[in-house]
Each structure stands twice: as structure tokens, then as C-alpha cells.
Amino acid sequence: MVALSGCDAARTHPAITGPEETAAATQRLRELPGMETEFTAMRAVAVELGAVAAELVPGVSFEWSRSDSLDSRQCPAPYDQTGGQTIGLEPYRSTDPVAVSDEVWQQFTRRAGTVVSRVGATPSDPAPDPRASSQSFGSAETGTTISVSRGSVISIDAHIGCRLSQADLTGAAQPDDPTGPEETAAAEQRLLERRDLESELAEMRSAVEEIGAAADGFLHAEKFAWEPGNSYQPKPCQRPYDQTQGTALELEEYKVDVVFRSDIPDAGWQQVTDRAHDVAARFGAALPAISVMPGNYFQNFVNDEDGARLTVRKDQNTVTISARTGCRLAHDPHLRSSELSPTAAPIPYATPVPPPATPTGQPR
């Protein structure tokens, strides 16, 4: 091991922004539109730029590129401690090779400047070379950048500068302190009105298998299977259920390795995510706004109220479905949150335990 010093140490371990500067940076972000709003606006700008190109180059059409996920990152200083994020959208590209003359390209970039001005972006070079194959627009104030380029295809690339989520802007982010007695009592009552954890687990397991069935038609001999072990990890519930007797369970992953085909085609992936959307809705889980980009091979459906989650993701050779139940009360005392330790061991999956009977013999 060699200790770093001087400039090398500063580059390797940059200092984080201090409290006063972070407070000022946070205030600046609160004066800007939230990430979800900006995402929708930037996506619309990219699509409009594609429409402008289609007017000038007859027959050209555009689609979002097929990448694994949006490029989401922590903001740089002085926003590094604000909780804000930057997001790079997937490129929006012409579907077929296209030749664009210098004259047409100049017309396109002039009109592009008018379109991108709606999100505060201006040309990075006020007098670009008319023969150049790319043009960039941006906002030094917000960090937003948009670039258009021509080559074998026309490409539109957009990057959203640092933004806070809508939840952060409205103060809906979860506080760190435990839920108080009155709110906990109300949360306990809501849990009593819902099905038990064992039933929720069986329902969630069936839902995951239903999503997997949507992909079976695009596979040859491969079939989805639960990861070995058949174990479930108890998890403490999020607010406002953190002080209740409720528990959530993380299911093992449900996966398929595609060996006879290099990939599930995009039409098949769309069918899988459509089924996941419908299934997740039964658990009150939905996609955040920034997860709906076409071609995004990571879809995370979340119920913000009780913590239920369904996730589908695809890489070149594997499709994986994972899930977590919403917070529920368990009949098995080993699954109650008050019984859990920070190192609680996974539990074996079993047939749901029926609820205990009342003295009259009627189910409770």
C-alpha cells in the first residue's frame, strides 16, 4: 500500500461539499422543475427534433436506442450532497442510414436551436462550422445538454442536469426518525384490514410466475426457474409501518438464461413488461416517470405506501424477475418485525399457514 499525498490524494478523495454550500445548492434546485417534469420535457424535445429532421429529410424515421438502462448518476459538486441526480436519456436515432447535405444540416440545426430553447438550452458555439457534423446546446445554469449529430445516422442525445425528484421537492421523502404512536396505531389498523403475510407471499409468487409465462413464447427449451435455495429474506417495513408488527419478504429471483437465442426480441420484451405492468397494479405498484423510456430493459414497479415491489430486467442472455411483498402481519411469530434481528436468516418457503380459528370455529 502506498499513501497518496498532494494533488494525487485530492483527485482520488475529493472533498465533499460543506453544509452551507449544500444548503444554497439545494435551494437552487428547489427553484427548478423536478426530475420527472424535466424528463418528460426533454423526451418531448428529442421527439420533436426527430420530427423536424423528418420534415427536411423525407422518409427518415427515429427510435430510442436499445440500451440496458438510463444513465442516472449523483450530481457533481456543489450538488453532491443534495440528493439530486443527473440523467442521460437513451439516444434517439434514425432507424436507417441517411445522408444529410450541409445545406439541410444547417437548416436542421437552426430549427433545433428554437426547439431546445424551451428547456433553456442555447448553442455552445454561436458560430459553428457549417460543415461540422455535430452541434451542441446547453445551459450552464442547469447543466442540461442536448447534441445532434450526423454520420451514418442522425443521432439526438440529451442529458438532464442536476434535479431533485418530485418527492424531494414536495417534502415527501421519508424522514429518518421513527413513526410516532398515533401514526403507528393507524398503520397497524390498516395492516389488520389486509391479507396476512403468508397469503401475500403466495400471491406474489404466483404473480412473478405469471410475468415469466409472458416470456415463454419467445424461448425455445429454456424455462424460468426460481433460484436454488427456495429461501425468503424477512425485511423490516418502511414508514409508516416501521414500528408495527408488520414484515415484508424478499423473494428469491425468478430467472431464465437464454442459450438457444442470443436475446429475447424487443417485441417479446414489450410483452413481458406489459404483463408486469398489469400484474404490479394488483399490488398497487407502478413505474416512476423516468422508467417508462422505450427500450429501457430495467423496469421497477413500486408501491410507495406499503413497499411492495416487482422488478423485471434483461441483459443479453438473462431475464430476471424479482419481488418483495408489501408490509403485512404474519401468523408465524418468527416473521414478525419485533422478532427480527439485523442478521435474520432466510426462511424456507412453505404453503401459506391458515389463520387461527376463533373460539366459535370461524376464521379470524
N, C-alpha and C positions, 0 to 999 in steps of 0.2 A: 504494500500500500504506500502511495506517495502523497503526502499532504499537498493540497493546492494552495497557492497564495497569490496575492496581487490580482491582476486582470483575469487570469485563468479562473480563480475562485469566484470572482464576481460574475463571470459569464456562466459558470456551472451552477452556482447557487444565487440567482438574482434575488435581491431584497424584495419582500412583498410590500405592497402599498400600505402606508400607515392609516390609522383611524380617521384623521381629519381629512386627508385627501380622498379616502374611500367614501366618506360621507358626502363630499362635494361631487364625486363621480356618480354616486347613487342618485343624487338629486338631479343631475343632468339626464340620467337615464329615465327618471320618472317623468321628465318633460317630453320624452319621445314616445311614439306608438309602441305598444307591446310587441313581443316577438311574433305572436300568432297573427296580429294585424299586418305587421311588416312582411311576414312570409307570404300571406295571401296577395298583398300588393306587388311584391317582387315577382311572384309567379305569374301574375296577370301581365306585368310589364314584359316578361320574357315571351309570353304567348303573343302579345301584341307586336313585338318586334318580329316574330316569325311571320305574322300576318302581313306586315309591311314588306318583308322580303318576298313573300309570295305574290304580292302585287307587282313588284318590279321584275321578278324572275318567274314567269308563268310556269306552272307545273311543279314548282318546288313545294314540298311538304315537310313538316317538322315533327319530332317526337322527343320525349325525355329519354336520356341515355339510360342504359340498364346497369346501374351500379348497386353495390350492396346496401348502401345507406346514405343519408345526407351527411355532410361533413360538419358536425357540431363540435365546437371547441370552447374552452374557457376564454374569456376576454383577456386581452393583454393589459398591462398597467396603463393608466391608473384604475382600470375597471376590474382588475384581477380578483378583488375581494368583495365585489358587489353581488355575486351570484348571477351576473349576466352571462350570456352566451353569444357566440357568433355562429352563423350557419351558412355554409356554402351549398347552394342549390345544385342539383344534378344538371349537367349541361343539356341545353335544348338545341338539338342539331337537325339539319336537313337529313332526310332519310336516304337520299341517293346523291352520288357525286354530282356536282354542279359547278359550272364555270361562270364567274361573275366578272364582267369587264370593269375597268377603272371608272368609267362614267357611271355605270349602275351602282358601283360600290360607293361612290361619293354621294349619289342621291340617297342611298340607304342610310349612310352614317349621318347625313344631315337630318333626315327624318327621325332617326334613332335618338338624336340629341333632344328632340322635342318630347319623345315618349318618356325617356328616362328622367327628364326634369321633374316629373311628378313625384319621384322618390328622392328629390334633392340632389341628383347626380348631374355633374357638368363634365365637359370634355377635359381629360387630363392634359391634353395638348391642344390649345386653342387653334393652332395652325398645323395640323398633321400633314404628313407627306401624302398627296393624293394617290400615290401608287402603293401606299402601305397596305398590308393585308390584315391589319387589326386596328381597332380603335377602342380606347378605354374611357370610361366615365366613372366618376366617383364623387364622394362627399367627404372632405377632410373632417367635418364636424361629427358625422355619424359613423364613418368607417365603411359605408356602403360602397360597393364597386360593381360595375357591370361592364363586360367587354364583349365585343363582337369581332369575329374573325372569319376570313375566307381562306379556303385552301381547296382540298378535295371536296369539302362540305362547308356549309355555313354553320358556325357554332356561336351560341349565345350563352355566356357564363355569368352568373350572378352570385354575389356574396353579400349577405346581410351583416352589417356592422353590429357592434355590441348592443344587445337589447335585454330587457327583463321580460320574463313571462308575464302573462296577464294575471296569474295568481299572485306573483310578487307585487305587481302594480296595485292590485286591489287589496293587498294585505291578507290574502287567503292562504299564504304559506303557513305551514304548521309551526306553532310556537314550540319552544324547547321544554317548557315547564309542564308537569303532569296535569291532566284534566282535573278540574275541580269536582267536588262532591255532587253538586246539583246536575252538572252536565253528565257525570258518570252514571248517576241514577237514571237519567233519561236514556242514556246509551244502553244500560242494562235492560231497560224495558223494551227497547227496540229489538235486542237480541232474543228476548223471551218470545217475541212475536214471530220470529223467523225459524226456519227449519234448523235442526241440530247440525253440528259439525260433521258427524258421520254421514248423514244424508247429503249434506253439501259436497262432501268428498266424493261420494258415489256419483252424484250428478255431474260434478266437474270432470271426473274421469271419463264418463260417458260422452261428455261434450268434446273433450280432447280427441277421443276416438272418432267422433263424427267428423271433425275437421280433417283428420287423417284420411278418412274414407273419400273425401273430395279429391285427394291426390292419387288415389289408387288407380284411376282410369288412365293416368299418364305414365304409369310404371309398367314394367314387364313382370318379372318374377319377384321383384322386391316388395316387401310389405313393411308397414310401420310396426315397431315393437317398443315396448317400454324398456327403458334402460335396466340392466341387470340389478337385482337387489330388492326391487319392489318395496322401497322404503320411503317414508314421507317425513319431512322435517317440520316439527312444530315451530311456529313463529309467533312472537308477541304481536298483538294487534296495534294498529296505528291509532292516533287520536281520532275521535273522542272515546275510543274503546280501550285505551291503554291501561286504565285502572279497573277494567271489568274482569270477569272470569272468562272472557272470550279468548279464542285462539284461532289462528289461521294455519293452514297446512300447505307446504310447498310440495307439489307433486314431482315425481321423477320425470325426466324428459321422455317424450314420445318421438322417436326418430326413425328415419329411413335413410340408408346410404344407397344412392343410385349408382349402380355399377354397369347396367346394360345401356344406359343412356348417359351422356355427359351432363345432362341438365333436364329439369322439368321445363317445358316451354313456357313462355310468358302467358299464353292463354291458360295453361294449366295452373300457373301460379295465381293468376287473377281469380280463377275458380276457387282455389284454396282460401285466398284472403276474403273473397265474398262470403264463403261459408263461415269463416272465422268471425266476420263482422256480424252475421246473423246470430251465431251461437253466443258470442260475447254479450250481445244485447240482452240475452236472457239473464245474465248476471249483472246487468246494469253497467257493463264495461264498454267503453268507447275509445276511439283513437283521438289523441290530441291533434290539433290542426296541422302541426308540422309533420305528421306521419302519413298524410294522405297523398304524397307525391307519387305519381305513376312510376313504376319501375323500382320503387323502394322495397327491397327484399327483407325488411325488418318491420314487422307490424306489432305494436304493443298496445293491447286494449286494456284499459284500467278503469275500475270503479273507484273514484276518489273518495267516496263516502265510507265504504267498508273494506277497501283494499283488495277486492277480487281482481285477478289479472289473468289474461290469456295472451301468449306471445307466439307468433309464428315467424320463423326466419329461414332463409335459404341461402346456401352458398353454392359453389359449383356442383358438389356431389352429395350434399346432405340437406334434408329438410327436417327441421326440429320444431316441435310444439311443446311449450312449457306452460305451466299454470300454477296459480296459487288461489286457494279458496278465499272467500270473504271471511271476515271475523264472525265466528259462531260459537255458541255454547256447546260443550261436549258432554256426553253421558259418561265417557271414560274419564275418570278423575286424573289419569296421567296426562291427559291432553289439555287440562285447564291451565290457563296462563299463570295462575298462582302456584302451580306445581312445576313450572318450567324453570330450569336453570339456564345461564348463558351458554352452557355446553350440552343442552338437551340432546339426547341421542335420537336418531331417526326411529320411527315406529313401523312395524310391518303393516302392510295393507291387509285389511280383513273385511268381511261382509259387514255392512253397517249394523251397529247394535240397535235393536228396537228400544224405544223409550220405556222406562219403567212404568208399571201399571199403578193406578191409584187404588185405594182400598176397595173401591166399587168394581174394580176389574176393568175400568175404561182407560184407554191410553191417555197420558197426560199431554 
